[in-house]
Amino acid sequence: MQGVGESVLPMAVVRRDAVAWVWAAVRPGEEMCVKMNRQGLDADLPSEANLRRKAGDRRKTMIGLPDGYTARPATIEDGNAIVSFLNAYYRQLIGRDVSSAEQLASQLRMPGIDLAEDTRLVFDAEGNVAALADALHFAPHVTVQAQGTVGHEHQGKGIGTAVLDWIEKRALRALDLAPAEARVILMQSLDDRETSASAFLRQRGFTECRHFFRMLIDMAERPPEPQWPDGTSVRSIEPEVDLEAAYRASRDAFKDHWGHVDTPFEEGIQRIRHRIENDPDFDASLRFVAQDGDEIAAICNASPKDGGDATTGYIETLGVRRPWRRRGLALALLLHTFGTFYDRGTRKVALHVDTESLTGATRLYEKAGMTVDELNHAFEKELRAGVDLSTQRVDP
């Protein structure tokens, strides 16, 4: 089914907003030793002891920037500037805001990521954000999810090359943490309209590996009542009661999603708890479980806003566990979610879906009345050959 299963960030593959840019948490007591010069940034990055022994020169990263531009890691205090930069960029590209200051304030404190190690902001001579970059990876560290965005007015000056140089060097850290036999890749996502950036990634050895639709419904009337399979019922979650069971069900449903890699349970649920406690847009009443007796058969997680667009609801994940598939449960849960949004006065609802969904999700959304609104492309570059730990196909 559509979605990313367990967490906030992996929507980076298909949804390049502030959620996709960075979650982050500065580790107390760590400091950056930064040397700025005319060419850019030479930074000695803090890392774990084993990385210090193994990584050698990979600990040092440099962004070679044109005259008048400087770079440094992002900080919590940069939140408003980051949101302004992202919204201006995407307003020009896709016609809408993608984040808010409130959302980003929560994301910048997400556990498991260090702003100093994982992010860079590039500034012009007036101190305005001109570009941003991140390179993020989580256990088992086989996929480095990156984003490099250069402001429209700063393109064509070599900043994109500098940003990608930093991303690729930073991504090499994953090689020391991933299982020795595992294939490790660097991934970036682009909107279909970012044609120059797509051509640039291909020149740098990236290949298109997947495509994703943003699908949208604009409801002129209330959707039909869902037809629930016999023995099933639906309710909103109670986070203090359902969190672990709902998370396990989501992991189980999304093991058949292309690119899925299991993360350690405690790491994943820690990030979800942070979001519940800190995300101003987290709304438990928009997070539904379909039950069959005591078992969670399916789950749908929705948000009252699509990034920075308060006029559109967003379905983050919709997944059905294998024993309950092909019984109409996904359609029923989707229509229930649409109806809930409609009753709240929200007429438009969006989601992202793999165009080659291994479970046929695209056909489901079309059946429910959704149409394709945007197209995104996922690019990958192999950092190390090996055994692919991610889901690539579903056996019948």
C-alpha positions as CSV (number, residue, x, y, z in Angstrom):
1,M,0.0,0.0,0.0
2,Q,1.0,3.6,-0.2
3,G,3.2,5.4,2.3
4,V,6.3,4.9,4.2
5,G,5.2,2.7,7.0
6,E,6.8,3.6,10.2
7,S,8.3,7.1,10.3
8,V,8.2,10.7,9.3
9,L,11.3,11.1,7.2
10,P,11.2,8.4,4.6
11,M,8.6,10.5,2.7
12,A,11.7,12.2,1.4
13,V,11.5,9.7,-1.4
14,V,8.3,11.3,-2.6
15,R,7.6,14.4,-0.6
16,R,10.4,17.0,-0.5
17,D,9.1,19.3,2.3
18,A,10.6,20.2,5.6
19,V,9.8,16.8,6.9
20,A,11.8,15.3,4.1
21,W,14.6,17.8,4.6
22,V,15.5,17.0,8.2
23,W,14.3,15.7,11.5
24,A,17.3,16.5,13.7
25,A,18.5,16.7,17.2
26,V,21.8,18.4,18.4
27,R,23.6,16.2,20.7
28,P,24.3,18.0,24.0
29,G,28.0,18.8,24.5
30,E,29.1,18.3,21.0
31,E,30.7,21.3,19.1
32,M,31.7,21.8,15.6
33,C,35.2,22.9,14.7
34,V,34.6,24.9,11.6
35,K,37.1,26.7,9.4
36,M,35.7,29.0,6.8
37,N,37.7,30.1,3.8
38,R,37.2,31.6,0.4
39,Q,36.4,28.2,-1.2
40,G,33.9,27.0,1.4
41,L,33.8,24.9,4.5
42,D,36.3,22.5,6.0
43,A,34.7,20.8,9.0
44,D,35.9,18.2,11.4
45,L,32.7,16.3,12.2
46,P,32.0,14.7,15.5
47,S,31.5,10.9,15.2
48,E,31.4,7.7,17.2
49,A,34.8,6.3,18.3
50,N,34.7,3.5,15.8
51,L,34.1,5.9,12.9
52,R,37.0,8.0,14.1
53,R,39.3,5.0,13.7
54,K,37.9,3.7,10.4
55,A,36.8,6.7,8.5
56,G,40.2,8.5,8.1
57,D,39.9,11.3,5.7
58,R,36.2,10.7,5.3
59,R,35.7,12.6,8.6
60,K,36.6,15.8,6.7
61,T,34.1,17.2,4.3
62,M,34.4,20.3,2.2
63,I,31.9,22.3,0.3
64,G,33.7,24.3,-2.5
65,L,31.6,27.4,-2.9
66,P,31.9,30.4,-5.2
67,D,33.0,33.8,-3.9
68,G,30.6,35.5,-1.5
69,Y,29.0,32.3,-0.2
70,T,29.6,30.6,3.1
71,A,28.3,27.4,4.7
72,R,27.7,25.9,8.1
73,P,25.6,23.3,9.8
74,A,22.0,24.2,10.5
75,T,20.8,25.1,14.0
76,I,17.5,25.2,15.8
77,E,17.6,29.0,15.5
78,D,17.6,28.7,11.7
79,G,14.1,27.3,11.6
80,N,12.3,30.4,10.3
81,A,14.9,31.0,7.7
82,I,14.7,27.4,6.5
83,V,10.9,27.4,6.2
84,S,11.0,30.7,4.3
85,F,13.6,29.3,1.9
86,L,11.7,26.0,1.3
87,N,8.3,27.7,0.9
88,A,9.7,30.3,-1.6
89,Y,11.4,27.5,-3.6
90,Y,8.4,25.3,-3.8
91,R,5.9,28.1,-4.3
92,Q,7.8,28.9,-7.5
93,L,8.1,25.2,-8.4
94,I,4.8,23.7,-7.5
95,G,2.6,26.6,-6.4
96,R,2.2,25.9,-2.7
97,D,3.9,26.0,0.7
98,V,5.4,22.8,2.0
99,S,6.0,23.5,5.7
100,S,5.4,25.8,8.6
101,A,7.6,27.1,11.4
102,E,5.6,25.1,13.9
103,Q,6.2,21.9,12.0
104,L,9.9,22.5,11.5
105,A,10.4,23.4,15.2
106,S,9.4,19.8,16.1
107,Q,11.3,18.2,13.3
108,L,14.6,20.0,14.2
109,R,14.5,18.3,17.6
110,M,13.7,14.8,16.3
111,P,15.9,12.2,18.1
112,G,18.4,10.2,16.1
113,I,19.9,12.9,13.9
114,D,22.6,15.5,14.6
115,L,22.3,18.8,12.9
116,A,26.0,19.4,13.1
117,E,26.9,16.2,11.3
118,D,24.0,15.8,8.9
119,T,23.1,19.2,7.6
120,R,24.5,22.2,5.8
121,L,23.1,25.6,5.0
122,V,24.7,27.8,2.4
123,F,24.4,31.6,2.7
124,D,24.8,34.4,0.3
125,A,26.8,37.6,1.0
126,E,23.7,39.2,2.6
127,G,23.2,36.3,5.0
128,N,20.2,34.8,3.2
129,V,19.8,31.0,2.8
130,A,20.9,30.2,-0.7
131,A,20.9,26.4,-0.5
132,L,20.5,23.5,1.9
133,A,21.7,19.9,2.1
134,D,21.3,16.9,4.3
135,A,22.4,13.2,4.3
136,L,20.5,11.0,6.7
137,H,20.7,7.3,7.5
138,F,19.3,5.1,10.2
139,A,20.0,1.5,11.2
140,P,20.8,-0.7,9.4
141,H,22.3,2.2,7.5
142,V,21.8,0.7,4.0
143,T,20.0,3.8,2.5
144,V,21.3,7.3,2.8
145,Q,18.4,9.7,2.1
146,A,19.6,13.0,0.9
147,Q,18.3,16.3,-0.3
148,G,20.2,19.2,-1.9
149,T,18.2,22.3,-2.8
150,V,19.6,25.4,-4.4
151,G,17.4,28.6,-4.5
152,H,16.2,29.5,-8.0
153,E,18.1,32.8,-8.0
154,H,21.4,31.0,-7.0
155,Q,21.4,28.3,-9.6
156,G,24.0,28.1,-12.3
157,K,26.9,29.3,-10.1
158,G,28.4,25.9,-9.1
159,I,26.6,25.7,-5.7
160,G,24.8,22.5,-6.7
161,T,28.1,20.8,-7.4
162,A,29.5,21.9,-4.0
163,V,26.3,20.7,-2.2
164,L,26.4,17.3,-3.9
165,D,30.1,16.9,-3.2
166,W,29.3,17.4,0.5
167,I,26.4,15.0,0.4
168,E,28.4,12.2,-1.3
169,K,31.3,12.5,1.1
170,R,28.9,12.6,4.1
171,A,27.1,9.6,2.8
172,L,30.2,7.5,3.0
173,R,29.8,7.4,6.8
174,A,27.1,4.8,6.3
175,L,29.6,2.2,4.9
176,D,31.1,1.8,8.4
177,L,27.8,1.3,10.0
178,A,25.9,-0.9,7.5
179,P,26.3,-4.8,7.7
180,A,29.5,-5.7,5.9
181,E,27.6,-7.8,3.2
182,A,24.9,-5.2,2.5
183,R,24.4,-3.1,-0.5
184,V,24.5,0.6,0.4
185,I,22.9,3.4,-1.7
186,L,22.5,7.1,-1.7
187,M,19.0,8.4,-2.7
188,Q,17.6,11.7,-3.7
189,S,14.1,12.7,-4.9
190,L,13.1,15.4,-7.4
191,D,9.9,16.8,-8.7
192,D,9.3,16.1,-12.4
193,R,9.7,19.8,-13.1
194,E,13.2,19.9,-11.8
195,T,14.6,18.8,-15.2
196,S,18.0,20.5,-14.8
197,A,18.6,18.9,-11.4
198,S,17.6,15.5,-12.8
199,A,20.1,15.9,-15.7
200,F,22.8,16.9,-13.1
201,L,22.2,13.8,-11.0
202,R,22.5,11.6,-14.0
203,Q,25.8,13.2,-14.9
204,R,27.0,12.4,-11.4
205,G,26.2,8.7,-11.7
206,F,22.7,8.6,-10.3
207,T,20.0,6.5,-12.0
208,E,16.2,6.8,-11.7
209,C,15.1,3.8,-9.6
210,R,11.4,4.6,-8.9
211,H,8.6,7.1,-9.6
212,F,5.9,8.4,-7.3
213,F,2.6,10.1,-8.0
214,R,1.1,12.7,-5.8
215,M,-2.6,11.9,-6.0
216,L,-5.5,14.2,-5.0
217,I,-9.2,14.2,-4.5
218,D,-11.3,17.3,-4.4
219,M,-14.7,16.2,-3.0
220,A,-17.8,18.0,-4.3
221,E,-19.9,15.8,-2.1
222,R,-19.5,13.5,0.8
223,P,-17.9,10.2,-0.3
224,P,-20.0,7.0,-0.1
225,E,-20.2,5.1,3.2
226,P,-17.5,2.4,3.4
227,Q,-18.5,-1.2,3.2
228,W,-16.6,-3.0,5.9
229,P,-15.7,-6.7,5.6
230,D,-17.5,-9.0,8.0
231,G,-16.0,-8.9,11.4
232,T,-14.0,-5.7,11.0
233,S,-14.5,-2.3,12.6
234,V,-12.7,1.0,12.7
235,R,-11.7,3.5,15.4
236,S,-9.2,6.3,16.0
237,I,-6.1,5.3,17.9
238,E,-5.4,6.1,21.5
239,P,-1.7,6.8,21.5
240,E,-1.1,6.0,25.1
241,V,-2.8,2.6,24.6
242,D,-2.3,1.6,21.0
243,L,1.1,3.0,20.1
244,E,3.2,-0.2,20.1
245,A,0.5,-2.4,18.6
246,A,-0.3,0.1,15.8
247,Y,3.4,0.5,15.1
248,R,3.9,-3.3,14.8
249,A,0.9,-3.5,12.5
250,S,2.3,-0.7,10.3
251,R,5.7,-2.4,10.1
252,D,4.1,-5.7,9.1
253,A,1.9,-4.0,6.4
254,F,4.8,-2.0,4.9
255,K,7.3,-4.9,4.7
256,D,5.8,-5.3,1.2
257,H,6.4,-1.6,0.2
258,W,9.2,-1.1,-2.3
259,G,12.4,0.0,-0.7
260,H,11.3,-0.9,2.9
261,V,14.0,-1.8,5.3
262,D,13.2,-2.7,8.9
263,T,14.7,-0.4,11.5
264,P,15.2,-1.4,15.1
265,F,11.8,-1.3,16.8
266,E,12.9,1.0,19.7
267,E,14.5,3.5,17.4
268,G,11.5,3.8,15.3
269,I,9.0,4.1,18.1
270,Q,11.1,6.7,19.8
271,R,10.8,8.9,16.8
272,I,7.0,8.4,16.7
273,R,6.7,9.2,20.4
274,H,8.6,12.4,19.8
275,R,6.2,13.4,17.0
276,I,3.1,12.6,19.1
277,E,4.5,14.8,21.9
278,N,5.9,17.7,19.8
279,D,4.3,17.9,16.4
280,P,1.6,20.6,16.5
281,D,-0.2,18.9,13.6
282,F,-0.4,15.4,15.1
283,D,-4.0,14.6,15.5
284,A,-4.8,11.1,16.9
285,S,-8.4,11.4,15.7
286,L,-7.1,11.2,12.1
287,R,-5.2,8.0,12.7
288,F,-7.3,5.0,12.3
289,V,-7.0,1.3,12.9
290,A,-9.3,-1.4,11.4
291,Q,-9.7,-4.3,13.7
292,D,-10.7,-7.9,13.3
293,G,-11.4,-9.0,16.8
294,D,-8.3,-8.1,18.9
295,E,-6.0,-7.9,15.8
296,I,-5.1,-4.7,14.0
297,A,-5.8,-5.6,10.3
298,A,-5.1,-2.3,8.7
299,I,-3.9,1.2,9.6
300,C,-4.3,4.7,8.1
301,N,-2.3,7.7,9.3
302,A,-3.5,11.1,8.2
303,S,-2.6,14.7,8.9
304,P,-4.8,17.8,8.9
305,K,-2.4,19.6,6.6
306,D,-0.4,18.8,3.5
307,G,2.9,20.3,4.6
308,G,2.2,24.0,4.8
309,D,-1.2,23.8,3.0
310,A,-4.0,23.9,5.6
311,T,-6.7,23.6,2.9
312,T,-5.6,20.0,2.0
313,G,-5.5,17.0,4.2
314,Y,-2.7,14.5,3.8
315,I,-2.7,10.7,4.1
316,E,0.8,9.7,5.3
317,T,0.3,5.9,5.2
318,L,-2.4,3.4,4.4
319,G,-1.5,-0.3,4.9
320,V,-3.2,-3.6,5.2
321,R,-1.6,-6.6,6.6
322,R,-1.3,-9.7,4.4
323,P,-4.0,-11.9,5.9
324,W,-6.6,-9.2,5.4
325,R,-5.8,-8.1,1.8
326,R,-8.1,-8.4,-1.2
327,R,-11.2,-8.1,1.0
328,G,-12.0,-4.4,0.4
329,L,-10.5,-3.2,3.7
330,A,-8.2,-0.7,2.2
331,L,-11.0,1.0,0.2
332,A,-13.2,1.1,3.2
333,L,-10.5,2.7,5.4
334,L,-9.7,5.2,2.6
335,L,-13.4,6.2,2.2
336,H,-13.7,6.5,6.0
337,T,-10.7,8.9,6.1
338,F,-12.1,10.9,3.2
339,G,-15.5,11.2,5.0
340,T,-13.8,12.3,8.2
341,F,-12.0,15.1,6.3
342,Y,-15.2,16.1,4.5
343,D,-17.1,16.4,7.8
344,R,-14.4,18.7,9.1
345,G,-14.8,21.0,6.1
346,T,-11.6,19.8,4.2
347,R,-12.5,19.0,0.7
348,K,-9.1,18.2,-0.7
349,V,-7.0,15.2,0.4
350,A,-3.6,14.2,-1.0
351,L,-1.2,11.3,-0.7
352,H,1.9,9.9,-2.5
353,V,2.1,6.5,-4.1
354,D,4.6,4.3,-5.9
355,T,3.6,4.3,-9.5
356,E,4.5,0.6,-9.6
357,S,3.1,-0.2,-6.2
358,L,3.8,-3.9,-5.4
359,T,0.4,-4.1,-3.8
360,G,-1.7,-2.3,-6.4
361,A,-2.3,0.9,-4.4
362,T,-2.5,3.1,-7.5
363,R,-5.5,1.3,-8.8
364,L,-7.2,1.5,-5.4
365,Y,-6.8,5.3,-5.2
366,E,-8.1,5.8,-8.7
367,K,-11.1,3.6,-7.8
368,A,-11.7,5.9,-4.8
369,G,-11.8,9.0,-7.1
370,M,-8.3,10.3,-6.8
371,T,-6.3,11.6,-9.8
372,V,-2.7,12.2,-10.5
373,D,-1.6,15.7,-9.5
374,E,2.2,15.5,-9.5
375,L,5.1,13.2,-10.5
376,N,8.3,12.7,-8.5
377,H,11.4,10.7,-9.3
378,A,13.7,8.8,-6.9
379,F,17.3,8.6,-7.9
380,E,19.9,6.3,-6.5
381,K,23.7,5.9,-6.6
382,E,25.3,2.8,-5.4
383,L,28.0,3.4,-2.7
384,R,28.8,-0.3,-2.2
385,A,27.7,-3.4,-4.0
386,G,26.3,-6.2,-1.9
387,V,23.1,-8.0,-0.7
388,D,20.1,-5.7,-1.0
389,L,18.3,-5.7,2.3
390,S,15.3,-3.6,1.0
391,T,12.1,-4.9,-0.4
392,Q,12.2,-5.0,-4.2
393,R,9.3,-7.4,-5.0
394,V,6.5,-9.3,-3.3
395,D,6.3,-13.0,-3.8
396,P,2.7,-14.3,-4.6
